[in-house]
Amino acid sequence: MKFSDIIGHTALKEHLVRSVDSGRISHAQLFTGIAGAGTLPLAVAYVQYIHCRNRQNGDSCGLCPSCQQIAALAHPDLHFVFPVNKQGKKSGEVVLSSAREFADKWREIFSSSGGYFNAQQWFESLNLGKTLKGMITAKEAEEIIRRLGFKSFESEYKTMIIWLPETMNEEAANKLLKILEEPWDKTVFILVTEHSDRLLKTITSRTQEVNVPRLTAEDLLPIVLQSETDSAKAQSIARLACGDVIELRRLLGQADDSLRRENFNSFCAVMRLSYNNKHLELMNWADDVAALSREHQRGMLLDFSRLLREAFMIHAGLGEVSYLWGEEAAFCKKFAPFIDEKNIEPILEQIESALRQINQNGNPRIVFTHFALAVSKHINSR
C-alpha cells in the first residue's frame, strides 16, 4: 500500500516521509484515530515506505519485491498482532493472531476494505458470537518476543504493527512494556489504536504519538462523486460521513448497516420506554442488551451518545448542521423536545459510566438495568 492509496492526510504523509528520509524513525509509535480515518492503512503505507528499495517522489515505488510483499501483507520482516479468539476453544489452547486461520481472515478483510474496517467488523468476521471477545493475550506478547528475536530476513528494519493494543490484558500489556523499554536495534513498533486512554500510561509515554485526524468533507467528496452525480447531494453525504470512510460507505449503501439499525432500534426502544415510565419493560430491555457481545454493547452505547447529541442540537435550533440521515433524522426530530439543557449532560454521563463498566468487565445485566432506570429518571425530570 502506497501513501498515494491513502485518502487525505497530505501533511501527515509528508511528515512521515520526512522522518524516514532523515533517518529519524522512532522505535515505537502510536497511531491514534478512528478506524474510518485510515489509521491502519496509513501505518501499512508507512511501513512499506520504510522497507521500499526504490523510494521516489515521496512514496514507495509499489513495484519492488518488498512493496509487493507488503501489499499482500506477506513480507517476512513485517509482523502483525491483532485481537483474536474463537468458538469451541479447548481448555489450555493457545490462540495467536499468527495462526493461519486468523492470518488469512486478516488479509481478506484488509484487501476487501482497503484497510478501512473497525473492531466490530473484524470480530464479526471471526464469528465470535455474543459471549466471546477478541483480545491480545500474554501468550501473544511472548510470540512477539520470539518472532522479533530473529534477524531480519530481507530488510534493514523489522517492523511490528499491533492493531488495537487496548485489547491487551494486563499481563500482555506489561510484557509489551518490557519490550518497549529494551527494544531491539532496527526494530519498529507501530501501535494502532482508537482508544489510547485505555493503554497503560507507561506504554504511551514510551511511544511517539502520531495523531490521525478525521478526514475532511473535501477528502471524501471525490469518493461520493463516483456514485452520486447530484453535486449538492454529494456534498451533503460527504459532510454527513463526519470524516469517516466506514460511515461514508454505509451512507452510500456499500456496507452492511444491520448493526447500526439494530443500535438505532434499541435507542428508540429505551427512550420510548423511559418517557412512558415502563420500568418492567426497561428491565426486559436491559436483559436483552446484556446478552449481546461486549463489543456490540460498546458500539451501541457510542451510537446512543451520538444520537443524543444530535437530538440536542436539533432542540437547540441547530438542525441544519446535524449529522443525521433518514430514519435517524426523523426520530430525533420528534425526540428533540425531550432532550434539553437540564438532562443532556446527566444522560451522557450515564452512557460514559456504562461504557467504563463494560470496559472493566462489569456485569452487563446490572450495568444496563441501572442505565435504563437512570435514563427514565432523567427523561422525566424535565
Contacts in CASP RR format, 6 or more apart in sequence:
PFRMAT RR
TARGET T0000
AUTHOR 0000-0000-0000
METHOD contacts of the structure
MODEL  1
MKFSDIIGHTALKEHLVRSVDSGRISHAQLFTGIAGAGTLPLAVAYVQYI
HCRNRQNGDSCGLCPSCQQIAALAHPDLHFVFPVNKQGKKSGEVVLSSAR
EFADKWREIFSSSGGYFNAQQWFESLNLGKTLKGMITAKEAEEIIRRLGF
KSFESEYKTMIIWLPETMNEEAANKLLKILEEPWDKTVFILVTEHSDRLL
KTITSRTQEVNVPRLTAEDLLPIVLQSETDSAKAQSIARLACGDVIELRR
LLGQADDSLRRENFNSFCAVMRLSYNNKHLELMNWADDVAALSREHQRGM
LLDFSRLLREAFMIHAGLGEVSYLWGEEAAFCKKFAPFIDEKNIEPILEQ
IESALRQINQNGNPRIVFTHFALAVSKHINSR
1 41 0 8 1.000
1 44 0 8 1.000
1 45 0 8 1.000
1 48 0 8 1.000
1 70 0 8 1.000
1 71 0 8 1.000
1 114 0 8 1.000
2 45 0 8 1.000
2 48 0 8 1.000
2 59 0 8 1.000
2 60 0 8 1.000
2 62 0 8 1.000
2 67 0 8 1.000
3 13 0 8 1.000
3 16 0 8 1.000
3 17 0 8 1.000
3 45 0 8 1.000
3 46 0 8 1.000
3 49 0 8 1.000
3 58 0 8 1.000
3 59 0 8 1.000
3 60 0 8 1.000
4 59 0 8 1.000
5 41 0 8 1.000
5 45 0 8 1.000
6 13 0 8 1.000
6 38 0 8 1.000
6 41 0 8 1.000
6 42 0 8 1.000
6 45 0 8 1.000
7 38 0 8 1.000
7 215 0 8 1.000
7 219 0 8 1.000
7 220 0 8 1.000
7 223 0 8 1.000
7 245 0 8 1.000
8 215 0 8 1.000
8 216 0 8 1.000
8 219 0 8 1.000
9 38 0 8 1.000
9 42 0 8 1.000
9 212 0 8 1.000
9 213 0 8 1.000
9 215 0 8 1.000
12 42 0 8 1.000
12 210 0 8 1.000
12 212 0 8 1.000
13 42 0 8 1.000
13 45 0 8 1.000
14 58 0 8 1.000
16 42 0 8 1.000
16 46 0 8 1.000
16 49 0 8 1.000
16 210 0 8 1.000
17 49 0 8 1.000
17 58 0 8 1.000
17 59 0 8 1.000
19 25 0 8 1.000
19 26 0 8 1.000
20 46 0 8 1.000
20 49 0 8 1.000
20 50 0 8 1.000
20 55 0 8 1.000
21 55 0 8 1.000
21 58 0 8 1.000
25 50 0 8 1.000
25 157 0 8 1.000
25 188 0 8 1.000
26 188 0 8 1.000
26 207 0 8 1.000
26 208 0 8 1.000
27 180 0 8 1.000
27 183 0 8 1.000
27 187 0 8 1.000
27 188 0 8 1.000
27 189 0 8 1.000
28 180 0 8 1.000
28 183 0 8 1.000
28 188 0 8 1.000
28 189 0 8 1.000
28 191 0 8 1.000
28 206 0 8 1.000
28 207 0 8 1.000
28 208 0 8 1.000
29 188 0 8 1.000
29 189 0 8 1.000
29 190 0 8 1.000
29 191 0 8 1.000
29 207 0 8 1.000
29 208 0 8 1.000
29 209 0 8 1.000
29 210 0 8 1.000
30 190 0 8 1.000
30 191 0 8 1.000
30 193 0 8 1.000
30 196 0 8 1.000
30 199 0 8 1.000
30 204 0 8 1.000
30 207 0 8 1.000
30 208 0 8 1.000
30 209 0 8 1.000
30 210 0 8 1.000
31 39 0 8 1.000
31 40 0 8 1.000
31 42 0 8 1.000
31 43 0 8 1.000
31 190 0 8 1.000
31 191 0 8 1.000
31 192 0 8 1.000
31 193 0 8 1.000
31 210 0 8 1.000
31 212 0 8 1.000
32 39 0 8 1.000
32 193 0 8 1.000
32 194 0 8 1.000
32 196 0 8 1.000
32 209 0 8 1.000
32 210 0 8 1.000
32 211 0 8 1.000
32 212 0 8 1.000
33 39 0 8 1.000
33 193 0 8 1.000
33 194 0 8 1.000
33 211 0 8 1.000
33 212 0 8 1.000
33 213 0 8 1.000
34 118 0 8 1.000
34 194 0 8 1.000
34 214 0 8 1.000
34 244 0 8 1.000
35 116 0 8 1.000
35 117 0 8 1.000
35 118 0 8 1.000
35 119 0 8 1.000
35 194 0 8 1.000
35 246 0 8 1.000
36 116 0 8 1.000
36 118 0 8 1.000
36 215 0 8 1.000
36 243 0 8 1.000
36 244 0 8 1.000
36 245 0 8 1.000
36 246 0 8 1.000
36 247 0 8 1.000
37 212 0 8 1.000
37 213 0 8 1.000
37 214 0 8 1.000
37 215 0 8 1.000
37 243 0 8 1.000
37 244 0 8 1.000
37 245 0 8 1.000
38 115 0 8 1.000
38 116 0 8 1.000
38 212 0 8 1.000
38 245 0 8 1.000
39 192 0 8 1.000
39 193 0 8 1.000
39 194 0 8 1.000
39 212 0 8 1.000
40 110 0 8 1.000
40 115 0 8 1.000
40 116 0 8 1.000
40 117 0 8 1.000
40 161 0 8 1.000
40 163 0 8 1.000
40 192 0 8 1.000
41 114 0 8 1.000
41 115 0 8 1.000
41 116 0 8 1.000
42 212 0 8 1.000
43 161 0 8 1.000
43 190 0 8 1.000
43 192 0 8 1.000
44 70 0 8 1.000
44 73 0 8 1.000
44 115 0 8 1.000
44 161 0 8 1.000
45 60 0 8 1.000
46 190 0 8 1.000
47 70 0 8 1.000
47 78 0 8 1.000
47 159 0 8 1.000
47 161 0 8 1.000
47 188 0 8 1.000
47 190 0 8 1.000
48 60 0 8 1.000
48 62 0 8 1.000
48 66 0 8 1.000
48 67 0 8 1.000
48 70 0 8 1.000
48 71 0 8 1.000
49 55 0 8 1.000
49 58 0 8 1.000
49 59 0 8 1.000
49 60 0 8 1.000
50 155 0 8 1.000
50 157 0 8 1.000
50 159 0 8 1.000
50 188 0 8 1.000
51 60 0 8 1.000
51 66 0 8 1.000
51 67 0 8 1.000
51 70 0 8 1.000
51 75 0 8 1.000
51 77 0 8 1.000
51 78 0 8 1.000
51 155 0 8 1.000
51 157 0 8 1.000
51 159 0 8 1.000
52 60 0 8 1.000
52 61 0 8 1.000
52 62 0 8 1.000
52 64 0 8 1.000
52 66 0 8 1.000
52 67 0 8 1.000
53 61 0 8 1.000
53 64 0 8 1.000
53 65 0 8 1.000
53 66 0 8 1.000
54 61 0 8 1.000
54 63 0 8 1.000
54 64 0 8 1.000
55 61 0 8 1.000
60 67 0 8 1.000
61 67 0 8 1.000
62 68 0 8 1.000
62 71 0 8 1.000
65 154 0 8 1.000
66 75 0 8 1.000
66 154 0 8 1.000
66 155 0 8 1.000
69 75 0 8 1.000
69 76 0 8 1.000
69 78 0 8 1.000
70 78 0 8 1.000
72 107 0 8 1.000
73 80 0 8 1.000
73 106 0 8 1.000
73 107 0 8 1.000
73 110 0 8 1.000
74 107 0 8 1.000
75 154 0 8 1.000
75 155 0 8 1.000
76 153 0 8 1.000
76 154 0 8 1.000
77 152 0 8 1.000
77 153 0 8 1.000
77 154 0 8 1.000
77 155 0 8 1.000
77 157 0 8 1.000
77 158 0 8 1.000
77 159 0 8 1.000
78 159 0 8 1.000
78 160 0 8 1.000
78 161 0 8 1.000
79 98 0 8 1.000
79 144 0 8 1.000
79 147 0 8 1.000
79 148 0 8 1.000
79 158 0 8 1.000
79 159 0 8 1.000
79 160 0 8 1.000
79 161 0 8 1.000
80 97 0 8 1.000
80 98 0 8 1.000
80 103 0 8 1.000
80 106 0 8 1.000
80 160 0 8 1.000
80 161 0 8 1.000
80 162 0 8 1.000
80 163 0 8 1.000
81 97 0 8 1.000
81 98 0 8 1.000
81 136 0 8 1.000
81 140 0 8 1.000
81 143 0 8 1.000
81 144 0 8 1.000
81 160 0 8 1.000
81 161 0 8 1.000
81 162 0 8 1.000
81 163 0 8 1.000
82 97 0 8 1.000
82 102 0 8 1.000
82 106 0 8 1.000
82 122 0 8 1.000
82 136 0 8 1.000
82 162 0 8 1.000
82 163 0 8 1.000
82 164 0 8 1.000
83 97 0 8 1.000
83 119 0 8 1.000
83 122 0 8 1.000
83 123 0 8 1.000
83 133 0 8 1.000
83 134 0 8 1.000
83 135 0 8 1.000
83 136 0 8 1.000
83 163 0 8 1.000
83 164 0 8 1.000
83 167 0 8 1.000
84 95 0 8 1.000
84 96 0 8 1.000
84 97 0 8 1.000
84 99 0 8 1.000
84 102 0 8 1.000
84 126 0 8 1.000
84 134 0 8 1.000
84 135 0 8 1.000
85 95 0 8 1.000
85 126 0 8 1.000
85 128 0 8 1.000
85 132 0 8 1.000
85 133 0 8 1.000
85 134 0 8 1.000
85 135 0 8 1.000
86 95 0 8 1.000
86 101 0 8 1.000
86 126 0 8 1.000
86 128 0 8 1.000
86 132 0 8 1.000
87 127 0 8 1.000
87 128 0 8 1.000
87 129 0 8 1.000
87 132 0 8 1.000
89 95 0 8 1.000
94 139 0 8 1.000
95 137 0 8 1.000
95 139 0 8 1.000
96 102 0 8 1.000
96 139 0 8 1.000
96 140 0 8 1.000
96 143 0 8 1.000
97 103 0 8 1.000
97 106 0 8 1.000
97 136 0 8 1.000
97 140 0 8 1.000
98 143 0 8 1.000
98 147 0 8 1.000
102 126 0 8 1.000
105 125 0 8 1.000
105 126 0 8 1.000
108 125 0 8 1.000
109 115 0 8 1.000
109 117 0 8 1.000
109 121 0 8 1.000
109 122 0 8 1.000
109 125 0 8 1.000
110 117 0 8 1.000
113 121 0 8 1.000
116 245 0 8 1.000
116 246 0 8 1.000
116 249 0 8 1.000
117 246 0 8 1.000
118 194 0 8 1.000
118 246 0 8 1.000
119 164 0 8 1.000
119 167 0 8 1.000
119 194 0 8 1.000
119 295 0 8 1.000
120 259 0 8 1.000
120 295 0 8 1.000
120 296 0 8 1.000
120 299 0 8 1.000
121 246 0 8 1.000
123 133 0 8 1.000
123 134 0 8 1.000
123 293 0 8 1.000
123 295 0 8 1.000
124 259 0 8 1.000
126 134 0 8 1.000
128 134 0 8 1.000
128 293 0 8 1.000
129 293 0 8 1.000
130 291 0 8 1.000
130 292 0 8 1.000
130 293 0 8 1.000
130 296 0 8 1.000
131 293 0 8 1.000
132 293 0 8 1.000
133 167 0 8 1.000
133 293 0 8 1.000
133 294 0 8 1.000
133 295 0 8 1.000
134 167 0 8 1.000
134 295 0 8 1.000
135 167 0 8 1.000
135 168 0 8 1.000
135 169 0 8 1.000
136 162 0 8 1.000
136 164 0 8 1.000
136 165 0 8 1.000
136 167 0 8 1.000
136 168 0 8 1.000
136 169 0 8 1.000
136 172 0 8 1.000
137 168 0 8 1.000
137 169 0 8 1.000
137 171 0 8 1.000
137 172 0 8 1.000
138 169 0 8 1.000
138 171 0 8 1.000
138 172 0 8 1.000
138 175 0 8 1.000
140 172 0 8 1.000
141 168 0 8 1.000
141 171 0 8 1.000
141 172 0 8 1.000
141 175 0 8 1.000
141 176 0 8 1.000
141 179 0 8 1.000
142 175 0 8 1.000
144 160 0 8 1.000
144 162 0 8 1.000
144 175 0 8 1.000
144 176 0 8 1.000
144 179 0 8 1.000
145 175 0 8 1.000
145 179 0 8 1.000
147 160 0 8 1.000
148 158 0 8 1.000
148 160 0 8 1.000
148 179 0 8 1.000
148 184 0 8 1.000
148 187 0 8 1.000
149 184 0 8 1.000
152 158 0 8 1.000
152 186 0 8 1.000
156 186 0 8 1.000
157 186 0 8 1.000
157 187 0 8 1.000
157 188 0 8 1.000
158 184 0 8 1.000
158 186 0 8 1.000
158 187 0 8 1.000
158 188 0 8 1.000
159 187 0 8 1.000
159 188 0 8 1.000
159 189 0 8 1.000
159 190 0 8 1.000
160 187 0 8 1.000
160 188 0 8 1.000
160 189 0 8 1.000
160 190 0 8 1.000
161 190 0 8 1.000
161 192 0 8 1.000
162 176 0 8 1.000
162 189 0 8 1.000
162 190 0 8 1.000
162 191 0 8 1.000
162 192 0 8 1.000
163 192 0 8 1.000
164 192 0 8 1.000
164 193 0 8 1.000
164 194 0 8 1.000
165 173 0 8 1.000
165 176 0 8 1.000
165 191 0 8 1.000
165 192 0 8 1.000
165 193 0 8 1.000
165 199 0 8 1.000
165 203 0 8 1.000
166 193 0 8 1.000
166 194 0 8 1.000
166 195 0 8 1.000
166 196 0 8 1.000
166 198 0 8 1.000
166 199 0 8 1.000
168 176 0 8 1.000
173 199 0 8 1.000
173 200 0 8 1.000
173 203 0 8 1.000
174 200 0 8 1.000
176 203 0 8 1.000
177 200 0 8 1.000
177 202 0 8 1.000
177 203 0 8 1.000
177 206 0 8 1.000
179 189 0 8 1.000
180 189 0 8 1.000
180 203 0 8 1.000
180 206 0 8 1.000
180 207 0 8 1.000
181 206 0 8 1.000
183 189 0 8 1.000
189 207 0 8 1.000
191 199 0 8 1.000
191 203 0 8 1.000
191 207 0 8 1.000
193 199 0 8 1.000
196 204 0 8 1.000
196 209 0 8 1.000
198 359 0 8 1.000
214 242 0 8 1.000
214 243 0 8 1.000
214 244 0 8 1.000
215 243 0 8 1.000
215 244 0 8 1.000
215 245 0 8 1.000
216 243 0 8 1.000
217 235 0 8 1.000
217 238 0 8 1.000
217 239 0 8 1.000
217 241 0 8 1.000
217 243 0 8 1.000
218 238 0 8 1.000
219 243 0 8 1.000
220 238 0 8 1.000
220 241 0 8 1.000
220 243 0 8 1.000
220 245 0 8 1.000
220 248 0 8 1.000
221 234 0 8 1.000
221 235 0 8 1.000
221 238 0 8 1.000
223 238 0 8 1.000
223 245 0 8 1.000
223 248 0 8 1.000
224 234 0 8 1.000
224 235 0 8 1.000
224 237 0 8 1.000
224 238 0 8 1.000
224 248 0 8 1.000
224 252 0 8 1.000
225 231 0 8 1.000
225 234 0 8 1.000
227 252 0 8 1.000
228 234 0 8 1.000
228 237 0 8 1.000
228 252 0 8 1.000
237 248 0 8 1.000
237 251 0 8 1.000
237 252 0 8 1.000
238 248 0 8 1.000
239 323 0 8 1.000
240 247 0 8 1.000
240 251 0 8 1.000
240 323 0 8 1.000
240 324 0 8 1.000
240 325 0 8 1.000
241 247 0 8 1.000
241 248 0 8 1.000
241 251 0 8 1.000
242 323 0 8 1.000
246 255 0 8 1.000
249 255 0 8 1.000
250 257 0 8 1.000
250 260 0 8 1.000
251 325 0 8 1.000
259 296 0 8 1.000
260 303 0 8 1.000
262 300 0 8 1.000
263 299 0 8 1.000
263 300 0 8 1.000
263 303 0 8 1.000
263 304 0 8 1.000
264 303 0 8 1.000
264 307 0 8 1.000
264 327 0 8 1.000
264 328 0 8 1.000
264 331 0 8 1.000
266 285 0 8 1.000
266 289 0 8 1.000
266 300 0 8 1.000
267 300 0 8 1.000
267 303 0 8 1.000
267 304 0 8 1.000
267 307 0 8 1.000
268 331 0 8 1.000
269 285 0 8 1.000
270 282 0 8 1.000
270 285 0 8 1.000
270 304 0 8 1.000
270 372 0 8 1.000
270 375 0 8 1.000
271 335 0 8 1.000
271 338 0 8 1.000
271 375 0 8 1.000
271 379 0 8 1.000
273 281 0 8 1.000
273 282 0 8 1.000
273 285 0 8 1.000
273 372 0 8 1.000
273 376 0 8 1.000
274 282 0 8 1.000
274 372 0 8 1.000
274 375 0 8 1.000
274 376 0 8 1.000
274 379 0 8 1.000
274 380 0 8 1.000
275 338 0 8 1.000
275 376 0 8 1.000
275 379 0 8 1.000
275 380 0 8 1.000
277 376 0 8 1.000
277 380 0 8 1.000
279 373 0 8 1.000
279 376 0 8 1.000
282 369 0 8 1.000
282 372 0 8 1.000
282 373 0 8 1.000
282 376 0 8 1.000
283 369 0 8 1.000
283 372 0 8 1.000
283 373 0 8 1.000
285 368 0 8 1.000
285 372 0 8 1.000
286 365 0 8 1.000
286 368 0 8 1.000
286 369 0 8 1.000
286 371 0 8 1.000
286 372 0 8 1.000
287 365 0 8 1.000
289 297 0 8 1.000
289 300 0 8 1.000
289 364 0 8 1.000
289 368 0 8 1.000
290 364 0 8 1.000
290 365 0 8 1.000
290 367 0 8 1.000
290 368 0 8 1.000
292 300 0 8 1.000
292 364 0 8 1.000
294 358 0 8 1.000
294 361 0 8 1.000
294 364 0 8 1.000
297 358 0 8 1.000
297 364 0 8 1.000
297 368 0 8 1.000
298 355 0 8 1.000
298 358 0 8 1.000
298 359 0 8 1.000
301 351 0 8 1.000
301 354 0 8 1.000
301 355 0 8 1.000
301 358 0 8 1.000
302 355 0 8 1.000
304 351 0 8 1.000
305 348 0 8 1.000
305 351 0 8 1.000
305 352 0 8 1.000
306 323 0 8 1.000
307 324 0 8 1.000
307 328 0 8 1.000
307 332 0 8 1.000
308 339 0 8 1.000
308 344 0 8 1.000
308 347 0 8 1.000
308 348 0 8 1.000
308 351 0 8 1.000
309 344 0 8 1.000
309 348 0 8 1.000
310 322 0 8 1.000
310 323 0 8 1.000
310 324 0 8 1.000
310 328 0 8 1.000
310 332 0 8 1.000
311 332 0 8 1.000
311 335 0 8 1.000
311 336 0 8 1.000
311 339 0 8 1.000
312 336 0 8 1.000
312 339 0 8 1.000
312 340 0 8 1.000
312 344 0 8 1.000
313 319 0 8 1.000
313 321 0 8 1.000
313 322 0 8 1.000
314 322 0 8 1.000
314 332 0 8 1.000
314 333 0 8 1.000
314 336 0 8 1.000
315 336 0 8 1.000
315 337 0 8 1.000
315 339 0 8 1.000
315 340 0 8 1.000
322 329 0 8 1.000
322 332 0 8 1.000
324 332 0 8 1.000
338 379 0 8 1.000
338 382 0 8 1.000
339 347 0 8 1.000
340 382 0 8 1.000
342 381 0 8 1.000
342 382 0 8 1.000
343 378 0 8 1.000
343 379 0 8 1.000
343 381 0 8 1.000
343 382 0 8 1.000
346 374 0 8 1.000
346 378 0 8 1.000
347 375 0 8 1.000
347 378 0 8 1.000
347 379 0 8 1.000
350 371 0 8 1.000
350 374 0 8 1.000
350 375 0 8 1.000
350 378 0 8 1.000
351 371 0 8 1.000
353 371 0 8 1.000
354 367 0 8 1.000
354 368 0 8 1.000
354 370 0 8 1.000
354 371 0 8 1.000
357 367 0 8 1.000
358 364 0 8 1.000
358 367 0 8 1.000
END
